[in-house]
Amino acid sequence: MVFRTFLLKYGEIGIKGKNRGQFEDALAAQVRHALEKVEGDFEVTKEQGRIYVNVLGEDDSFDADEVTAALQKVFGLVGICQVLKAPVADPEQIAEDAIRYISKTYGLTPAGAEESTAMEASAGQEVLTFKVHTRRANKQYPMNSMEVDALVGEQLLAAYPGKMKVDVHQPDIMVYIEIREEVFIYSKIVPGPGGMPVGTNGRAQLLLSGGIDSPVAGWMIAKRGVALDATYFHAPPYTSERAKQKVVDLAKLVAQYAGPIRLHVVNFTDIQLAIYDRCPHDELTIIMRRYMMKIAEQFAAKDGSMGLITGESIGQVASQTIQSLVCTDDAASMPVFRPLIGFDKQDIIDLSLKIGTYDTSIQPFEDCCTIFVAKHPVTKPRLDIIKRSEEKLKDIIEALVEKAVEEAETIRIS
């Protein structure tokens, strides 16, 4: 027996009122995009506050785990359920379908089948507790939800004597029944990532480094429905091609959730050397980050982005004190989003492990920020002093920035 339908549950979209349909359509489009990489022929439909994925054709070789794994990367989904779908029928037939579902899903053999319950009991099979929860969206159905619960529960007890018992408070198994235009029976709900469908809340430009923080920051903003592009600052020969590849790999991991990303790779070496030669060394990081913001903002404007994203957290390093962030933000005219601003480092590491970026982030290939760091960076910079230091660059910096932008490489990450 193969269940060929997946019921997809969404969360926040349900409170969007008259605009809900637009968000549902966007979510369905993201589901279709996620399934393009999965072997099989799938139909995505939207009905009465639910989104369904139906496996088309008669081939049963599709991999349900692969389908579920792909859907777990779709922002907007809170639950993924492989269901038994059947035509609306009398309650006795619904009970029979529920028994079929439980047998397949939990490996139980109903009474009267070839393998006796006595043999299973002698093998020490644990007694499972269950609860039936029916949702009757089809109000024309002759029995109400509580009546269906009682009948199906009675039939399950009869089918699995000594194997199952009712517990309405903390059951091992929840048996969900939805009576709509068709009947859907399911139990296991695989959690989705939550959030909003990507693309429903505009676009932003991520300053992506090879560290732990920035990929997590991008993931968090994408979770709120924001499409991403990214800018990476490369400093050859001080940073290697392997460092660049590491960032490309991180962008690919984020793109599994966020969708296609344009990654702009900027050669930052000449700008860094100019800052190093002409500006106070304790201000190096602040001034470099100010020019990174200015350059990323140019790509953001070209890409249609409405803000910048960074992975900064207050006080994590010298360039992330409040005074430093004030100096950095002054260089940008766009809003700067910092979703990790109040996170401890361990919080960020835990999230990077969850989304699969941690192992790539810790590869030992340094980025330009770590290569040109000062031994004793200023922790409480003053904006007027930083701007005064930047005056030493005024005869060359505009040309260097223009050259860096014009010669940047754009990599399309799918």
C-alpha positions as CSV (number, residue, x, y, z in Angstrom):
1,M,0.0,0.0,0.0
2,V,1.5,3.4,-1.1
3,F,0.1,6.7,0.0
4,R,0.3,9.1,-2.9
5,T,-0.9,12.3,-1.4
6,F,0.9,14.8,0.9
7,L,-1.2,17.3,2.9
8,L,0.8,20.5,3.6
9,K,-0.1,22.7,6.5
10,Y,0.7,26.4,6.7
11,G,0.7,28.7,9.7
12,E,0.8,32.5,9.5
13,I,-0.7,32.6,6.1
14,G,-4.0,31.6,7.7
15,I,-4.4,35.0,9.4
16,K,-3.8,37.1,6.2
17,G,-7.5,37.8,5.7
18,K,-8.5,38.9,2.2
19,N,-4.9,38.6,1.0
20,R,-4.6,35.0,2.0
21,G,-5.1,33.7,-1.5
22,Q,-2.0,35.5,-2.8
23,F,0.1,34.0,-0.1
24,E,-1.3,30.5,-0.8
25,D,-0.5,30.9,-4.5
26,A,3.1,32.0,-3.6
27,L,3.5,29.0,-1.3
28,A,2.2,26.6,-3.9
29,A,4.7,28.1,-6.4
30,Q,7.5,27.5,-3.9
31,V,6.4,23.9,-3.4
32,R,6.4,23.3,-7.1
33,H,9.9,24.8,-7.3
34,A,11.2,22.6,-4.5
35,L,9.8,19.4,-6.1
36,E,11.5,20.1,-9.5
37,K,14.6,18.4,-8.1
38,V,12.8,15.3,-6.9
39,E,12.2,12.3,-9.1
40,G,8.6,11.8,-9.9
41,D,5.6,13.6,-11.4
42,F,3.8,15.8,-8.9
43,E,0.6,17.9,-9.0
44,V,0.2,20.8,-6.4
45,T,-3.3,21.9,-5.7
46,K,-4.9,24.4,-3.3
47,E,-8.3,23.6,-1.7
48,Q,-10.1,25.0,1.3
49,G,-7.2,26.3,3.3
50,R,-5.0,23.3,2.5
51,I,-2.3,22.6,-0.1
52,Y,-1.9,19.1,-1.4
53,V,0.9,17.3,-3.4
54,N,-0.4,14.4,-5.4
55,V,2.0,11.9,-7.0
56,L,0.7,11.3,-10.5
57,G,0.9,8.1,-12.6
58,E,1.0,4.5,-11.4
59,D,4.7,4.3,-10.7
60,D,5.3,3.7,-7.0
61,S,9.0,4.2,-7.1
62,F,8.9,7.8,-5.8
63,D,10.8,8.3,-2.6
64,A,8.5,9.7,0.1
65,D,11.4,10.7,2.3
66,E,13.0,12.6,-0.5
67,V,9.7,14.5,-1.1
68,T,9.4,15.3,2.6
69,A,13.0,16.5,2.8
70,A,12.5,18.8,-0.1
71,L,9.3,20.2,1.4
72,Q,11.0,20.8,4.7
73,K,13.0,23.6,3.0
74,V,9.9,25.5,1.9
75,F,9.3,28.5,4.1
76,G,5.7,28.9,4.9
77,L,5.0,25.2,5.7
78,V,4.6,24.2,9.3
79,G,3.6,20.6,8.7
80,I,4.0,17.9,6.1
81,C,1.8,14.8,6.2
82,Q,1.7,11.8,4.0
83,V,-2.0,10.9,3.9
84,L,-4.4,8.1,2.9
85,K,-6.8,9.8,0.6
86,A,-10.2,8.1,-0.2
87,P,-13.6,9.1,-1.5
88,V,-16.2,10.2,1.0
89,A,-17.9,7.1,2.3
90,D,-20.0,5.8,5.2
91,P,-18.3,5.9,8.6
92,E,-17.6,2.1,8.6
93,Q,-15.5,2.6,5.5
94,I,-13.6,5.5,7.0
95,A,-12.9,3.2,10.0
96,E,-11.6,0.5,7.7
97,D,-9.4,3.1,5.9
98,A,-8.0,4.2,9.3
99,I,-7.1,0.6,10.1
100,R,-5.3,0.3,6.8
101,Y,-3.4,3.5,7.5
102,I,-2.3,2.4,11.0
103,S,-1.3,-1.0,9.8
104,K,0.9,0.5,7.0
105,T,2.3,3.3,9.1
106,Y,3.0,1.6,12.4
107,G,3.5,-2.0,11.2
108,L,0.6,-3.4,13.2
109,T,-1.4,-6.5,12.1
110,P,-5.1,-6.4,12.6
111,A,-6.9,-9.2,14.4
112,G,-7.8,-12.0,12.0
113,A,-4.8,-11.4,9.7
114,E,-2.4,-14.3,8.9
115,E,0.0,-13.3,11.7
116,S,-1.8,-13.8,14.9
117,T,-2.0,-11.3,17.7
118,A,-0.9,-13.9,20.1
119,M,2.4,-14.3,18.3
120,E,2.9,-10.5,18.3
121,A,2.1,-10.3,22.0
122,S,4.5,-13.1,22.8
123,A,7.2,-11.1,21.0
124,G,6.7,-8.4,23.6
125,Q,5.0,-5.8,21.4
126,E,4.3,-2.6,23.3
127,V,0.8,-1.4,23.7
128,L,0.3,1.9,21.9
129,T,-2.1,4.6,23.1
130,F,-4.1,6.6,20.6
131,K,-6.6,9.4,20.1
132,V,-8.9,10.0,17.1
133,H,-9.4,13.7,16.0
134,T,-11.9,14.3,13.2
135,R,-12.4,17.6,11.4
136,R,-15.6,17.7,9.4
137,A,-15.2,20.5,6.9
138,N,-17.9,18.9,4.8
139,K,-21.0,19.9,6.9
140,Q,-23.2,17.7,4.7
141,Y,-21.7,14.6,6.2
142,P,-24.3,12.7,8.3
143,M,-22.2,12.2,11.4
144,N,-20.6,15.0,13.4
145,S,-16.9,15.0,14.4
146,M,-17.4,13.5,17.8
147,E,-19.5,10.7,16.5
148,V,-16.9,9.8,13.9
149,D,-14.2,9.9,16.6
150,A,-16.1,7.4,18.7
151,L,-16.9,5.0,15.8
152,V,-13.4,5.0,14.4
153,G,-11.9,4.6,17.9
154,E,-14.1,1.6,18.7
155,Q,-13.1,0.0,15.4
156,L,-9.4,0.5,16.1
157,L,-9.7,-1.1,19.5
158,A,-11.5,-4.1,17.9
159,A,-8.9,-4.4,15.2
160,Y,-5.9,-4.3,17.5
161,P,-7.0,-6.1,20.8
162,G,-4.2,-5.9,23.3
163,K,-2.1,-3.7,21.1
164,M,-3.9,-0.3,21.3
165,K,-5.8,1.6,24.0
166,V,-7.3,5.1,24.2
167,D,-5.5,8.0,25.9
168,V,-7.1,11.4,25.1
169,H,-4.4,13.3,27.0
170,Q,-1.0,12.1,26.0
171,P,-1.5,9.5,23.2
172,D,1.4,7.8,21.4
173,I,-0.5,8.1,18.2
174,M,-2.8,10.9,17.0
175,V,-5.2,9.7,14.2
176,Y,-6.4,12.7,12.2
177,I,-9.4,12.4,9.9
178,E,-10.4,15.3,7.7
179,I,-13.8,15.0,5.9
180,R,-13.8,17.4,2.9
181,E,-14.7,16.7,-0.7
182,E,-12.6,13.6,0.0
183,V,-11.5,11.9,3.2
184,F,-7.9,12.3,4.4
185,I,-6.4,10.2,7.1
186,Y,-3.0,10.8,8.6
187,S,-1.0,10.6,11.8
188,K,2.6,11.6,11.5
189,I,3.2,15.3,11.0
190,V,6.8,16.2,9.9
191,P,7.5,19.8,11.0
192,G,8.2,22.4,8.3
193,P,10.4,25.5,8.7
194,G,7.5,27.9,9.2
195,G,7.8,31.5,8.2
196,M,6.4,33.1,5.0
197,P,6.8,32.1,1.3
198,V,10.0,33.5,-0.2
199,G,9.2,36.5,-2.5
200,T,6.2,37.7,-0.6
201,N,8.1,40.4,1.3
202,G,10.5,42.0,-1.2
203,R,14.2,41.4,-1.8
204,A,17.3,42.2,0.2
205,Q,21.1,42.0,-0.3
206,L,23.1,39.8,2.1
207,L,26.7,40.6,2.9
208,L,27.9,37.0,2.8
209,S,31.3,36.1,4.3
210,G,32.8,32.7,4.9
211,G,31.9,32.7,8.6
212,I,29.1,31.2,10.7
213,D,26.9,34.2,11.1
214,S,26.0,35.7,7.7
215,P,24.5,32.5,6.2
216,V,22.3,32.2,9.3
217,A,21.3,35.8,9.0
218,G,20.3,35.3,5.4
219,W,18.3,32.2,6.3
220,M,16.4,34.1,9.0
221,I,15.5,37.0,6.7
222,A,14.5,34.6,3.9
223,K,12.2,32.8,6.4
224,R,10.2,36.0,6.6
225,G,9.5,35.8,2.9
226,V,12.3,38.0,1.6
227,A,14.1,37.0,-1.6
228,L,17.9,37.2,-1.4
229,D,20.9,38.2,-3.4
230,A,24.4,38.4,-1.9
231,T,27.7,40.3,-2.1
232,Y,31.0,38.6,-1.1
233,F,34.3,40.5,-0.8
234,H,37.3,38.6,-2.0
235,A,40.9,39.7,-1.5
236,P,43.3,37.8,-3.7
237,P,46.1,36.9,-3.2
238,Y,45.5,37.3,0.5
239,T,42.4,35.1,0.3
240,S,42.4,31.9,-1.8
241,E,40.1,30.5,-4.5
242,R,39.2,27.9,-1.9
243,A,37.9,30.7,0.3
244,K,35.8,31.9,-2.6
245,Q,34.5,28.4,-3.3
246,K,33.5,28.1,0.4
247,V,31.3,31.2,0.1
248,V,29.8,29.8,-3.1
249,D,29.0,26.6,-1.3
250,L,27.4,28.5,1.6
251,A,25.3,30.4,-0.9
252,K,24.1,27.1,-2.4
253,L,23.1,25.9,1.1
254,V,21.1,29.0,1.8
255,A,19.5,28.9,-1.7
256,Q,18.0,25.5,-0.9
257,Y,15.7,27.5,1.4
258,A,15.7,31.0,-0.2
259,G,15.6,30.1,-3.9
260,P,17.9,31.4,-6.6
261,I,20.6,33.9,-5.5
262,R,22.8,36.3,-7.5
263,L,26.2,36.2,-5.7
264,H,28.4,39.2,-6.6
265,V,32.1,38.5,-5.9
266,V,33.9,41.8,-5.5
267,N,37.7,42.0,-5.6
268,F,38.4,44.2,-2.5
269,T,42.2,43.9,-2.4
270,D,43.1,47.4,-3.8
271,I,40.6,49.1,-1.5
272,Q,41.8,47.2,1.5
273,L,45.5,48.0,0.8
274,A,44.6,51.7,0.3
275,I,42.9,51.8,3.7
276,Y,45.8,49.9,5.3
277,D,48.3,52.3,3.9
278,R,46.5,55.6,4.6
279,C,44.3,55.1,7.6
280,P,44.9,54.4,11.3
281,H,45.3,50.7,11.8
282,D,42.9,50.6,14.8
283,E,40.2,51.9,12.5
284,L,40.8,49.4,9.6
285,T,37.9,47.1,10.2
286,I,35.3,50.0,10.6
287,I,36.5,51.8,7.5
288,M,36.6,48.6,5.5
289,R,33.1,47.7,6.5
290,R,31.8,51.1,5.6
291,Y,33.0,50.7,2.1
292,M,31.6,47.2,2.0
293,M,28.2,48.7,2.8
294,K,28.6,51.3,0.1
295,I,29.5,48.7,-2.5
296,A,26.8,46.2,-1.5
297,E,24.3,49.0,-1.7
298,Q,25.2,49.6,-5.3
299,F,24.5,45.9,-6.1
300,A,21.3,46.0,-4.1
301,A,20.0,48.9,-6.2
302,K,20.8,47.0,-9.4
303,D,19.1,43.8,-8.1
304,G,15.9,45.6,-6.9
305,S,16.8,45.0,-3.2
306,M,15.3,47.3,-0.6
307,G,17.7,46.6,2.3
308,L,21.0,45.1,3.4
309,I,21.5,42.1,5.7
310,T,24.5,41.4,7.9
311,G,25.2,38.8,10.5
312,E,26.4,41.1,13.3
313,S,25.6,40.6,16.9
314,I,26.1,43.3,19.5
315,G,29.5,43.0,21.2
316,Q,30.6,39.8,19.5
317,V,33.7,41.5,18.2
318,A,35.2,45.0,18.2
319,S,33.4,46.0,15.0
320,Q,30.1,45.0,16.4
321,T,29.8,47.3,19.4
322,I,26.9,49.7,19.3
323,Q,29.4,52.6,18.6
324,S,30.9,50.6,15.7
325,L,27.5,49.7,14.2
326,V,26.5,53.3,14.3
327,C,29.6,54.2,12.2
328,T,29.0,51.3,9.8
329,D,25.3,52.2,9.3
330,D,26.1,55.8,8.5
331,A,27.7,54.6,5.2
332,A,24.4,53.1,4.0
333,S,21.3,54.9,2.9
334,M,19.2,51.6,2.8
335,P,17.9,49.9,5.9
336,V,20.3,47.4,7.5
337,F,18.7,44.2,8.8
338,R,20.5,42.3,11.6
339,P,18.4,39.4,12.6
340,L,21.2,38.0,14.9
341,I,21.6,41.3,16.8
342,G,20.7,39.8,20.2
343,F,22.0,36.2,19.7
344,D,24.7,34.6,21.7
345,K,27.4,32.9,19.6
346,Q,26.1,29.5,20.7
347,D,22.6,30.4,19.6
348,I,24.0,31.2,16.1
349,I,26.1,28.0,16.0
350,D,23.0,25.9,17.0
351,L,21.0,27.4,14.2
352,S,23.8,26.9,11.7
353,L,23.9,23.3,12.6
354,K,20.1,23.0,12.1
355,I,20.2,24.5,8.6
356,G,23.3,22.7,7.5
357,T,25.8,25.5,7.0
358,Y,28.0,25.0,10.1
359,D,30.4,22.4,8.6
360,T,31.1,24.5,5.6
361,S,31.5,27.7,7.6
362,I,34.2,26.3,9.8
363,Q,36.4,25.2,6.9
364,P,39.8,26.9,7.5
365,F,39.8,29.4,4.6
366,E,40.0,33.0,5.8
367,D,38.1,35.9,4.4
368,C,39.3,39.4,3.9
369,C,38.0,40.7,7.2
370,T,40.2,38.2,9.2
371,I,43.3,38.8,7.0
372,F,43.4,42.6,7.5
373,V,42.3,42.8,11.1
374,A,44.1,45.2,13.4
375,K,45.9,43.9,16.5
376,H,44.1,46.4,18.7
377,P,40.9,47.6,16.9
378,V,39.0,50.5,18.3
379,T,35.9,49.4,20.2
380,K,34.2,52.8,20.6
381,P,34.8,54.7,17.4
382,R,33.5,58.2,16.9
383,L,31.9,58.9,13.5
384,D,33.5,62.3,13.1
385,I,37.0,60.8,13.6
386,I,36.2,57.9,11.2
387,K,35.1,60.4,8.5
388,R,38.2,62.5,9.1
389,S,40.4,59.4,8.6
390,E,38.5,58.6,5.3
391,E,39.5,62.0,4.0
392,K,42.9,60.6,3.4
393,L,41.4,58.3,0.8
394,K,39.4,61.0,-1.2
395,D,41.8,61.3,-4.1
396,I,41.7,57.5,-4.9
397,I,38.8,55.8,-3.3
398,E,36.0,56.7,-5.8
399,A,38.0,55.2,-8.7
400,L,38.8,52.1,-6.7
401,V,35.2,51.6,-5.7
402,E,34.0,52.1,-9.3
403,K,36.6,49.6,-10.6
404,A,35.6,47.0,-8.0
405,V,31.9,47.3,-8.9
406,E,32.6,47.2,-12.7
407,E,34.9,44.1,-12.5
408,A,32.8,42.1,-10.0
409,E,31.9,38.6,-11.0
410,T,28.2,37.6,-10.7
411,I,27.5,33.9,-10.0
412,R,23.9,32.7,-10.3
413,I,23.2,30.2,-7.5
414,S,20.2,28.0,-8.1
